[in-house]
């Protein structure tokens, strides 16, 4: 992930140098991180950056002057850690029965319906992606991963048989014990 942050920093320098449009840079950052892992689409990283805008631009300037992105990457990792910590506190403070309940209402409705469909069909055995898609009558693998599997994995409702090889063709998934 550090490589993505370094590339993103260079993109921000270009954007800011051209027209001072930091918001566009932060949008690109969210997009880049979200493509790396779906979880980043759900996190309010841009809002935290906006709240600490002075530190954000200071980190960018220091990185530019030093020709070294380390201070910017450390700042961004701190923002991400803060965002995740706040999300963790929110999930502990909510009274819902599952991690899905802590997501925003807009996301929760869609995620919970699709994840519930997935969890309903899964028993205690390990399932391949193809088996799950066939049971759900789905044919488009990216849609299945984005809307069903990844949210279930991120919420801790499903685990991988081979977590060190998430894209392995032998990968299988199992419902966690409730």
C-alpha positions as CSV (number, residue, x, y, z in Angstrom):
1,X,0.0,0.0,0.0
2,X,2.9,2.4,0.6
3,X,3.6,2.4,-3.1
4,X,0.0,3.6,-3.8
5,X,0.4,6.4,-1.3
6,X,3.7,7.5,-2.9
7,X,2.0,7.6,-6.4
8,X,-1.0,9.4,-4.9
9,X,1.4,12.0,-3.4
10,X,3.0,12.7,-6.8
11,X,-0.5,13.0,-8.3
12,X,-1.5,15.5,-5.7
13,X,1.6,17.6,-6.4
14,X,0.6,17.7,-10.0
15,X,-3.0,18.6,-9.3
16,X,-2.1,21.2,-6.7
17,X,0.5,22.8,-8.9
18,X,-1.9,23.0,-11.8
19,X,-4.9,24.6,-10.1
20,X,-4.8,24.3,-6.4
21,X,-7.5,21.7,-6.4
22,X,-6.8,19.6,-3.4
23,X,-10.3,18.2,-3.3
24,X,-9.7,16.6,-6.7
25,X,-6.5,15.0,-5.3
26,X,-8.3,13.7,-2.3
27,X,-11.0,12.2,-4.6
28,X,-8.3,10.4,-6.6
29,X,-6.8,9.2,-3.3
30,X,-10.1,7.7,-2.3
31,X,-10.5,6.1,-5.7
32,X,-6.9,4.6,-5.7
33,X,-7.2,3.3,-2.2
34,X,-10.8,1.9,-2.9
35,X,-9.5,0.0,-5.9
36,X,-6.8,-1.5,-3.7
37,X,-9.4,-2.5,-1.0
38,X,-13.2,-1.9,-1.0
39,X,-13.1,-0.9,2.6
40,X,-11.6,2.5,1.7
41,X,-14.8,3.4,-0.2
42,X,-16.7,3.2,3.1
43,X,-14.2,5.2,5.2
44,X,-14.5,9.0,5.6
45,X,-10.8,9.6,5.0
46,X,-11.5,12.7,2.9
47,X,-13.4,14.3,5.8
48,X,-10.6,13.7,8.2
49,X,-8.1,15.1,5.7
50,X,-10.3,18.2,5.3
51,X,-10.4,18.5,9.1
52,X,-6.6,18.5,9.2
53,X,-6.0,20.3,6.0
54,X,-3.1,22.4,7.3
55,X,-1.2,19.3,8.3
56,X,-2.1,17.7,5.0
57,X,-0.6,20.5,2.9
58,X,2.4,20.8,5.3
59,X,3.1,17.1,4.8
60,X,2.8,17.5,1.0
61,X,5.1,20.5,1.0
62,X,7.7,18.8,3.3
63,X,7.7,15.8,1.0
64,X,8.1,18.0,-2.1
65,X,11.0,20.0,-0.6
66,X,12.8,16.8,0.6
67,X,12.0,14.9,-2.6
68,X,11.0,12.1,-0.2
69,X,7.4,11.0,0.3
70,X,8.0,9.4,3.7
71,X,6.4,12.3,5.8
72,X,3.4,12.4,3.5
73,X,3.0,8.6,3.7
74,X,3.2,8.7,7.5
75,X,0.6,11.4,7.6
76,X,-1.8,9.4,5.4
77,X,-1.2,6.2,7.4
78,X,-2.0,8.2,10.5
79,X,-5.3,9.4,8.9
80,X,-6.2,5.9,7.9
81,X,-5.4,4.6,11.4
82,X,-7.6,7.3,12.9
83,X,-10.4,6.5,10.6
84,X,-10.3,2.8,11.3
85,X,-10.1,3.5,15.1
86,X,-13.2,5.7,14.9
87,X,-15.0,3.0,13.0
88,X,-14.0,0.4,15.5
89,X,-15.3,2.7,18.4
90,X,-18.5,3.2,16.5
91,X,-19.1,-0.5,16.0
92,X,-18.5,-1.2,19.7
93,X,-20.9,1.6,20.7
94,X,-23.8,0.5,18.5
95,X,-26.2,-2.1,19.9
96,X,-26.6,-4.0,16.6
97,X,-26.2,-7.8,16.4
98,X,-23.6,-7.8,13.6
99,X,-20.8,-5.7,12.2
100,X,-23.0,-4.9,9.3
101,X,-25.2,-2.8,11.6
102,X,-22.4,-0.2,12.1
103,X,-22.3,0.7,8.3
104,X,-24.2,3.7,7.1
105,X,-27.9,3.2,6.3
106,X,-27.4,3.7,2.6
107,X,-24.7,1.0,2.4
108,X,-26.2,-1.2,5.1
109,X,-29.5,-1.9,3.3
110,X,-27.8,-3.1,0.1
111,X,-24.9,-4.9,1.8
112,X,-27.0,-6.7,4.4
113,X,-29.5,-8.1,1.8
114,X,-26.8,-9.5,-0.4
115,X,-24.6,-10.7,2.5
116,X,-27.7,-12.3,4.1
117,X,-28.4,-14.1,0.9
118,X,-24.8,-15.4,0.9
119,X,-24.8,-16.4,4.5
120,X,-28.2,-18.1,4.2
121,X,-27.0,-20.5,1.6
122,X,-23.6,-21.3,3.3
123,X,-23.4,-24.1,5.7
124,X,-20.3,-25.1,7.8
125,X,-18.2,-26.4,4.9
126,X,-15.8,-24.5,2.7
127,X,-17.3,-23.1,-0.6
128,X,-15.5,-22.2,-3.8
129,X,-16.4,-18.9,-5.6
130,X,-17.9,-20.9,-8.4
131,X,-20.2,-22.9,-6.1
132,X,-21.4,-19.8,-4.3
133,X,-22.1,-18.0,-7.6
134,X,-24.0,-21.0,-8.9
135,X,-26.2,-21.2,-5.8
136,X,-26.9,-17.4,-6.1
137,X,-27.5,-17.7,-9.8
138,X,-24.8,-15.2,-10.5
139,X,-22.5,-15.2,-13.6
140,X,-20.4,-12.0,-13.2
141,X,-17.5,-12.7,-10.8
142,X,-16.5,-9.0,-10.2
143,X,-20.1,-8.2,-9.1
144,X,-20.2,-11.2,-6.8
145,X,-16.9,-10.2,-5.2
146,X,-17.9,-6.6,-4.8
147,X,-21.4,-7.0,-3.6
148,X,-21.5,-10.3,-1.8
149,X,-18.1,-11.7,-0.9
150,X,-15.9,-8.7,0.0
151,X,-18.5,-7.1,2.3
152,X,-19.0,-10.4,4.1
153,X,-15.2,-10.9,4.4
154,X,-14.7,-7.3,5.6
155,X,-17.4,-7.7,8.2
156,X,-15.8,-10.9,9.5
157,X,-18.9,-13.0,8.6
158,X,-16.9,-15.2,6.1
159,X,-13.3,-16.3,6.3
160,X,-10.9,-17.6,3.7
161,X,-9.4,-21.1,3.8
162,X,-6.1,-19.6,2.5
163,X,-5.9,-16.1,3.9
164,X,-2.3,-15.6,2.8
165,X,-3.3,-16.3,-0.9
166,X,-6.6,-14.3,-1.3
167,X,-6.6,-14.6,-5.1
168,X,-5.6,-18.3,-5.2
169,X,-7.7,-20.4,-7.7
170,X,-8.0,-23.0,-4.9
171,X,-9.4,-20.4,-2.5
172,X,-12.5,-21.4,-0.6
173,X,-14.8,-19.6,1.9
174,X,-16.5,-20.6,5.1
175,X,-19.2,-18.8,7.2
176,X,-17.8,-17.9,10.6
177,X,-19.5,-19.2,13.7
178,X,-22.1,-16.7,15.0
